[in-house]
Amino acid sequence: MHSFQDLDINTTDFNPFRLIGSDWAALTSCDGDRVNSMTVSWGGVGVLWGKNVVTVYVRKSRYTKELLDKGDSFSLTFFNSDESKYKNVLKYLGAVSGHDEDKIKTAGLTIGKKDGIPYIDEGNFIILCRKMAEIELPSEKLPEGIREKWYADGNDHTIYIGEIEGLYAR
Ligand SMILES: Cc1cc2nc3c(=O)[nH]c(=O)nc-3n(C[C@H](O)[C@H](O)[C@H](O)COP(=O)(O)O)c2cc1C
């Protein structure tokens, strides 16, 4: 296991547009011993209900959703973007479902836990979150262009909002 240092959210600079949108993240959740990660490139970091929060959007077909619904936490793990092997790991975590295989094992990843929140030990920056709310996105209320482009198959998103409990960096 690697050693991580806690970062102070008030003094840490990070660019969520680059980290989430371009570099991508592994969203990790667990239910007891069952752990899974999937790649996300949509999401947000901000302030809601007076708390620092992460927001992620997870379609109902995802195995990760099953664990997110049962568990009480999740994390976003970011990897060193200079190491191309991790882009391949993220491509794998974003193409194969935990419904079909043990992705953590196949990818050769190690799960760490901080206060019960699972994360990927091979990452170099981690946002640890305690689940606050889950909201099914009402796709039928979205503008037609968005609905037709993103929800034609009925595989709607649930929005998960988590309070940031800590930032971890190597
Ligand atoms: C770059 C990239 C970004 C993705 N972003 C999301 C996302 O934000 N939400 C989502 O539900 N799926 C997203 N996916 C798809 C899931 O990662 C993919 O379906 C994965 O296999 C689901 O794994 P699971 O069934 O083990 O949870 C993304 C895939 C890739 C490659």
Ligand as a Chemical Component Dictionary entry (heavy atoms), coordinates in Angstrom:
data_LIG
# 
_chem_comp.id                   LIG 
_chem_comp.type                 NON-POLYMER 
_chem_comp.pdbx_formal_charge   0 
_chem_comp.three_letter_code    LIG 
# 
loop_
_chem_comp_atom.comp_id 
_chem_comp_atom.atom_id 
_chem_comp_atom.alt_atom_id 
_chem_comp_atom.type_symbol 
_chem_comp_atom.charge 
_chem_comp_atom.model_Cartn_x 
_chem_comp_atom.model_Cartn_y 
_chem_comp_atom.model_Cartn_z 
_chem_comp_atom.pdbx_ordinal 
LIG C1  C1  C 0 -14.252 7.983  -20.502 1  
LIG C2  C2  C 0 -15.485 7.312  -19.966 2  
LIG C3  C3  C 0 -16.359 8.043  -19.183 3  
LIG C4  C4  C 0 -17.534 7.476  -18.661 4  
LIG N1  N1  N 0 -18.340 8.218  -17.868 5  
LIG C5  C5  C 0 -19.468 7.653  -17.345 6  
LIG C6  C6  C 0 -20.314 8.405  -16.459 7  
LIG O1  O1  O 0 -20.037 9.558  -16.096 8  
LIG N2  N2  N 0 -21.441 7.793  -16.018 9  
LIG C7  C7  C 0 -21.783 6.495  -16.370 10 
LIG O2  O2  O 0 -22.819 5.987  -15.924 11 
LIG N3  N3  N 0 -20.965 5.763  -17.176 12 
LIG C8  C8  C 0 -19.830 6.305  -17.666 13 
LIG N4  N4  N 0 -18.995 5.567  -18.441 14 
LIG C9  C9  C 0 -19.342 4.166  -18.743 15 
LIG C10 C10 C 0 -18.987 3.201  -17.601 16 
LIG O3  O3  O 0 -17.700 3.472  -17.081 17 
LIG C11 C11 C 0 -19.034 1.760  -18.142 18 
LIG O4  O4  O 0 -20.333 1.458  -18.613 19 
LIG C12 C12 C 0 -18.567 0.731  -17.138 20 
LIG O5  O5  O 0 -18.322 -0.485 -17.816 21 
LIG C13 C13 C 0 -19.588 0.501  -16.030 22 
LIG O6  O6  O 0 -19.016 -0.432 -15.152 23 
LIG P1  P1  P 0 -19.833 -1.197 -14.014 24 
LIG O7  O7  O 0 -21.006 -1.893 -14.653 25 
LIG O8  O8  O 0 -18.827 -2.160 -13.454 26 
LIG O9  O9  O 0 -20.266 -0.171 -13.023 27 
LIG C14 C14 C 0 -17.824 6.116  -18.960 28 
LIG C15 C15 C 0 -16.937 5.357  -19.753 29 
LIG C16 C16 C 0 -15.773 5.946  -20.243 30 
LIG C17 C17 C 0 -14.807 5.131  -21.065 31 
# 
loop_
_chem_comp_bond.comp_id 
_chem_comp_bond.atom_id_1 
_chem_comp_bond.atom_id_2 
_chem_comp_bond.value_order 
_chem_comp_bond.pdbx_ordinal 
LIG C1  C2  SING 1  
LIG C2  C3  SING 2  
LIG C2  C16 DOUB 3  
LIG C3  C4  DOUB 4  
LIG C4  N1  SING 5  
LIG C4  C14 SING 6  
LIG N1  C5  DOUB 7  
LIG C5  C6  SING 8  
LIG C5  C8  SING 9  
LIG C6  O1  DOUB 10 
LIG C6  N2  SING 11 
LIG N2  C7  SING 12 
LIG C7  O2  DOUB 13 
LIG C7  N3  SING 14 
LIG N3  C8  DOUB 15 
LIG C8  N4  SING 16 
LIG N4  C9  SING 17 
LIG N4  C14 SING 18 
LIG C9  C10 SING 19 
LIG C10 O3  SING 20 
LIG C10 C11 SING 21 
LIG C11 O4  SING 22 
LIG C11 C12 SING 23 
LIG C12 O5  SING 24 
LIG C12 C13 SING 25 
LIG C13 O6  SING 26 
LIG O6  P1  SING 27 
LIG P1  O7  DOUB 28 
LIG P1  O8  SING 29 
LIG P1  O9  SING 30 
LIG C14 C15 DOUB 31 
LIG C15 C16 SING 32 
LIG C16 C17 SING 33 
# 
